[in-house]
Amino acid sequence: MLSVAVVGSGPSGVYTAQALLRQSSVPDVRVHVLDRLPAPYGLVRYGVAPDHEKIKSLQNSLRAVLEDERVTFVGNVGVGGPDGLSPARLAELYHAVVYCVGASADRSLEVPGEGLPGSYSATRFVSWYSAHPDVGADSFARDALEARSAVVIGVGNVAVDVARILARGADELRRTDVPRAALGALERSRVREVHIVGRRGPSGARFTTKELRELGALPGARVSVDPAELALDPAYSGAAGPAGAPAPPAVVRRNLEVLHGWAAGGGAVDDASGRTPGDASDRASGGAVRRVRLRFFLRPAELLERDGRVAGVRFARTAPDGTGGIRDTGAYEDIPAGLVLRAVGYRGVELPGLPFDPVRGTVPHTAGRVLRNGVPTPGEYVAGWIKRGPTGVIGSNLSCAKETVASLLADAPALALRPAADDPPAVLRSWGLRPVEWGGWLAIERAEAELGRSLGRGPVKIPDWPGLLAAARDENR
């Protein structure tokens, strides 16, 4: 029997387990999927917006893999860090270990004022409304949502997600699994204006057309685009780009069509305050309208401060440089905001005991085999973002996992000669750890369903470590 540990139960980890189960060269394989959290599914549970029910339904296919009799879920077991198992010790229990630990750190803006109160990473905001137990239920409940205006820096799907949650009414989120404290805070939110700002033009944005259109479908929200900023983009205006430049991809053309429709709808910014025609009537109608403004060719230069908190963002105006890049124009614009969310990308974090490339934010590898001093280490592999960087969509992890598993299977005859524990979870318990296996996760699901019923809702996530672990221990109820 070949015994394999997969560290991480998000899509890359589960797809790795699935690839191991589907192969035919090693007929007898056992896979343990380890996770630091007592709940599986990684970013599908803790990163997908609660109103994206179709994407969240991916949990069903991941679940089918984790319920296979050849797979064991082992939650509440960290690897690396001061409280986790070292890779060396984990290697004592398995013939091979595949690390699918993602890219959990946010990229910083590296501008003055970034650390001011009221300035947060978008990931922290996502984790809060997704009930990640590391963040805590009340971290945004006190003052962040007191702001009338918010700036989201970045033009990818995460930026659109957080802007949509800020602009969506709490009544619409009540039918989702968003935790109680987050729902209550969003219900009391005073945010009425959300700016989504990118340093490049719309053709350089990374959001999908589906995500973009969802903004325009928000009840009680109005989306606007500055036509002048849209016209600056060569892909929109038809201006000649760099010599030999290919035509814009289809997704860019579709995005530009959506943005054109919003710009044609009267979304021009008509003064330095950021107001557009119609703002006065919006306020006169009761102030219920939320405004979402997409801004382009603005590079964050500084976060502004007032009374010890963030008060806005100073942007440097950029423009196309004629070679496919951008240049600063020397002009600046301030956008007032009491809440700033930074959504400019992710970065891998070093796992103590594994080699790490600090420039790329990945573990050095060749076809998924971990490299130490340029030499593959027997029995150590990587897949997912920690292997290739934070690129691609969820489905990109399928081919990535298959490549890594092909390398592992090629090494399998030698790996099977290594020692491995007969019952790794029992060994973990003897080392003082308290793994949560599949029965514990099912108990968490039941507890979340019961919590939702008590609130007159569907299942509602438990947002804290004590609550999750208490539910997991009550497997027999």
N, C-alpha and C positions, 0 to 999 in steps of 0.2 A: 504493500500500500504506500502511495505517495501522499505525504501529509504536508499541506500548504497553508500558511497563514496569509490572509489578505488584510492589510491594515487600512481601514477606512471602509465605511458601508454606504458611501454615496454612489452615484452612477459608475464612476471608474472602477471602484472596488467590486461592486456587484457584477458589472460586465466582465471583470477579470474572473470572478468565480464562475460565471456562466460559460465563459470560453473554456475554462478547465473542465467543466462538466460535459461540454459538447464534444470535446476532442475524443479520438478513438485510439490514440497511440499508447495511452496509459489507462488500462481498463479500470483500475482500482485506485481512485483518488479521493481524498478527504480534504475538505476545505473549511477552515475556520475563518469567519469574517469578524475581525476585531474592530471595535470603535471606542473612542474615549467617552462618548456619550452613551447613556443607557437606551437610547432610541436610534433606530437605523435610518437610512435614506439620505443622510448628509444634507447637501444643499437643496434637494427636492423637498425635504421637510423644513429646513431652516433658511432657505434662500429664495425659494419661489414665492412670489407675492400671493397672499391668501385668496385674492379674487381671480387668480389664474387656475381655475379648477381643472382645466383640460391638461395643463402641464403637471399639476400636482397628482393627477390620476396615474402618472408614470409610476407612482408608488406601487400600483397593483402589479406591474410587470417585475419590478424589483423584488416585491414580496414573493412572487412565484419562485424566484431563484433561492431566496433565503429560506423558504419552506421545503426545499428539496432535502430528502433524507441524508444526502451526502454532505450537506452544508450545516454548519453550526454557527449561529450568531453569538458573539461573545462581546457584550457591551460593558461599559463602565471600566474599561481597561485602557489606560493611556500608554503610549509608547513614546519614549524620549521625554525630556524635561525633568524637573526635580522630583516629580511624583510618579513618573511613568517608568515602565520597563525600558531597559537599554536594548538597542538592537542586538547586541551581543547575547544578552540573556534570552531574548525572544528566540534567537536562532538555536538555542539549546533544545527547544520544544518541537521544532518543525524541520522537515527536510528543506523547505524553501519559504521565504517570506517575500511578499510583494507589497510595496509601500504605495498606497493610493491616498495620500494625505492632503492633496489639493494645494491651494495657494491662499492662505487665510489672512494674510496681511494686506492692508490697503497701501496703495502708492500715495505718497504725500505730495502736496502742491509745492512745498519748499518756498513759501512766500511769507513775509512778515505777517503776524497776527493769526497764523493758522491754528495756534493752540488756544485762542480766546474762548471763554465760555460761550456757548451758542454755536460753535463750529464743531461739526461731527463728521466722522466718516459715514458715507451712505451705508456701509456694511453694518455699522452699529445700529443704525436706524432700522435696517431690514431685520437684523437679529432681534431687535426689540419687538417689532410687530409680528415676528415669526416665533416668539416665545423661546429663543435660545437661552438655556439656563445660565450661560456665562454672563449674560448682559443684565438680567434682572428685570422684574416686571415694571418698576417705576422709574426707570432711568430717563424717560422723556416726559414724565407726567407732570413735572413741577413747573418749569418755566420755558422750555424750548418751544412749546406749541402756543405760547402766549404771543409770539410774533405775528404781526399782520402780514408780513412779506417774507418769503423764503427764497433763497438762491440755491439751485442745484447745479454744481459745477461738473460738467461732463455731458456727453451726448451719446451714451450707449444705452442698452436696455435697462441696466440698473438705475440710471438716472431717470429714465421714463417711468420705471416702476415706482420709485419713491415719490416722484412728482404726482403720479396718479393717486397714490395712497393719500397724499396730503390734500389733493383736490377732490377726492371721493367722499361722499357723505357717509357718516358712521352708520346710518340705517342700512346702507347697502352692504357694509362689512359685517353686520350682525349675523348674516347667514353663513359666514365663513368661520374658520377655526381660530381667528385672531383672539388672543387672550383677553381676559376681562379688563385688566388695567390699561392695556393699550387701546382697547375699544373705548373705554371711558375717557381716556385722554384725547383721543381723536374726536370724540363727540364734543368735548369742550374746546377743541382747537379753535384759535382765532385766526389761523392762517387763511387769507383770502386771495393771496396773489403768490404765484409760484413762477420763478424764472428758471428756465433750463438753458444753460449757457455753455457754448463750446468755443474753443479758440480757433478752430478751422471753420470752413463753410459747411453747408448742409451735405454736400457730396462726401465730406470726410467723416460724417457721423456714423456711428456703429449700431444704431438701433435698427430693428427690423420694421418693415412696413406695418405688420400686424400690431406691434406695440405702439407705433406712432398713431395708427387709426384709433386705437382704444382711447387715446386722450380726447379725441374729438367726439367720442360717444359717451363721455361722462355726463350724467344728468346734473344740471345745475352748474356746469362749468363752461367757460368760453375760452377757446384757444386762439392765439394770434401769433403772427409772424411779421416781422418788419420787412416789407417788400424791398427796401433798399439793401438790406443785408442779403436777402435772397438773390438779388440781381448781381451782387458782387461775385457769386460763385460761377466760374467759367462753365461748369457742367450745366448750370441752369440758364445762363445767359447766351450760351452757344459760342462764347469766345474761344479762340484757339488756345489749346493747352500746349504743354511741352511737345516738341517735335516727336512724332511717332507714338504719342500717348494713345492708349486704347480708349474705345468708347466707354462711358460709365457702365458699370454692371447694372443688371436689371433691377436689383433692389434699390440702387441709388436713383434710377429713373422713377421708380414707383414712389419713393420717398419724396422726391422733388414735386411730383404731381400732387401728393397730399398737401405738402407745404404751400404750393401755389394756390390751392383752393383756400387755405386759411388766410394767406396774404391777400387774396382777392376779396376776402370777406371783410376787409376794413381793419386789419390788425396793425396798421402802421403806428409806430411810436411817435407821438407828436410833441413831446417836450421832455426835458431832462428828468422829470419826475417819473417817467415810465408810464404815464397815462396814455390811453388810446381814446379815440372818439367813442363816446358811449359810457365812459366810466361814471360820469355824474348820474346818468339815468340808472345805471346799475345800482349805485348806492341809494338812489331815491326809491328804488323798488324794494328796499328792505335789506340790502347788503348780503343776500344769500348767494349771489353769483360769485363763483370762484374763477379767477383768471389764471390761465396758464400761458406764459409767453416764452416762445422759443427764440433765443438770441444766438447769433453767430458772429464769428470774427472778433471775439473778445477774449483776451488772455488774462487770467487772474494775476494781478501784480501785488495786491496787498489786501488783507482783511482789515476793515476799519473798526475802530473801538470807540465806545461811548459808555461811561459809567462802569467800566470794567468788563463789558460784554461786547460781543460782535454787533456792529451797527450797520454793516454793509460790506460791499466788495468793490475795490477799485480795479477796473479792468483796463488793460492796454488795448487799444483798437488795432487789429491786424488786417491784413489784406493779402490776396494772392500775390506770390512773388514772380509768377510767370514760369516757374520750373516745377510746379506741383506742390510747392511748400507755401509758407506764409512768411510775412515780414511785419514788424511793428511799424506803425505809421507815425508814432510820436504823439498821437491823441489818446486821451483817457476818458473813461466814463465811470461814474460811481452809481451803483445800484444799491439803494437802501434795503437792508434786510436784518431782521433779528434772529434768523436761523439760516445757517449755511451748511449744506450737505455736500461732501466731496465724493464724487463718483468717477474717479479718473483711473480706475483699474486696480488689479490685485497683484500680489507678489508672494512667491513662495517663501516659507519660513524654514530656517535650518532646523533639522531634527538631530539633536545631539546623538552622536554615535554614527551618523551617516555623513559621507562627504557632501559638500555643498558648493555650488558655484554662486557666489554672492552677486555677480554681475547679472546673470540670467535668472537668478532666483529659482534654480532647479538643482536636482541631484544629477551629477555627471553620469552618463550611461551610454551604452551602445546597444541599440535595439532592445532597450529595457533592462539590460544587465548593468547593475551598479558598478561603476569604475572607481577603484581606489588607486590613486597614483597612476591612472591610465590603464590599470589592469582589472578585468572583470573579477568580481568577488563571487565565488561559488555560493549559490543559494540566496543571493540578494537581488531584488528586481524592483522596478518602479513602473507605474502607469498613471495616466491622468495628468493633471496640471503640474504636479511636482516633477513629472518627466519632461513635458514639452512646453511648460509655461501656460499662463492663463489665456488660452486661445480656443476658438471653436465653440460649438454649441454642445448640448448634452449628448447628442448622437455622435459627436466626434470621438467620444471615449470608447466607442465600440471597436473601431479599427485600431486605436491605440492599445487597448487591452489585448486584442488578438495578436498584435506584434509581440508584446511582452510574453504572452503565454506561449507563443511559438518558440521563443528563446528558452523559456523554462523547460518546455517539453524536450527540446533538443538536449538539454543538460540532464534530463530526468534519470537516465541510467546511472550516472555518477552520483546524483543527489540522493537516490534511494539507498545508497550504501552508507549514508550518514546516519547517526543516531537521531531518534525522535521520540518524544514522550507518547505513551499510550493514551493518556487522558490529560491533555494540556489544561483544560479548565480546573481539574482537580489540583494540578501542580500550582496554578495561579492562586487558588484558594490557600494552598499550603504556604505560599509566599506572602499571605496577608491581604491579597486582593479579594474583591467581592464582585466577581463577574455577574452581569445580568444576561441571562440567556433568553431564548425566544419566548419561553413562558412568561418571563418577567416583562418583556415588551408587550405581550398580549394583555397583561394585567394593566400596563400603562394605558393602552388603548381603551380598555373597559372603564378605567377611572376617568379618562377624558370624555368618554361618551356619557358617563353618569354626571360629570360636571356640567356638560352642555344641557342635559335634560333638566338639571336643577335651575338653569338659567333660561329655560325656554328656547334653547338653541340646539343646533347640531353639536357634534363633538367640539370641545374647546380645549386648546392645548394647555398643559400644565407648564408654567414658565420658569420653575425654579428647581434646583438640584434636590433639596429635601423632599419636595412633592413628588418628583419623578421617582426617586429611589424608594420612598415609602410605598408608592403604588406598585413598583416592580417587586417589592418583597411580598406583596399580598397576592401571590400567584394563584392561590387556591380558592379565592372568593368567587 
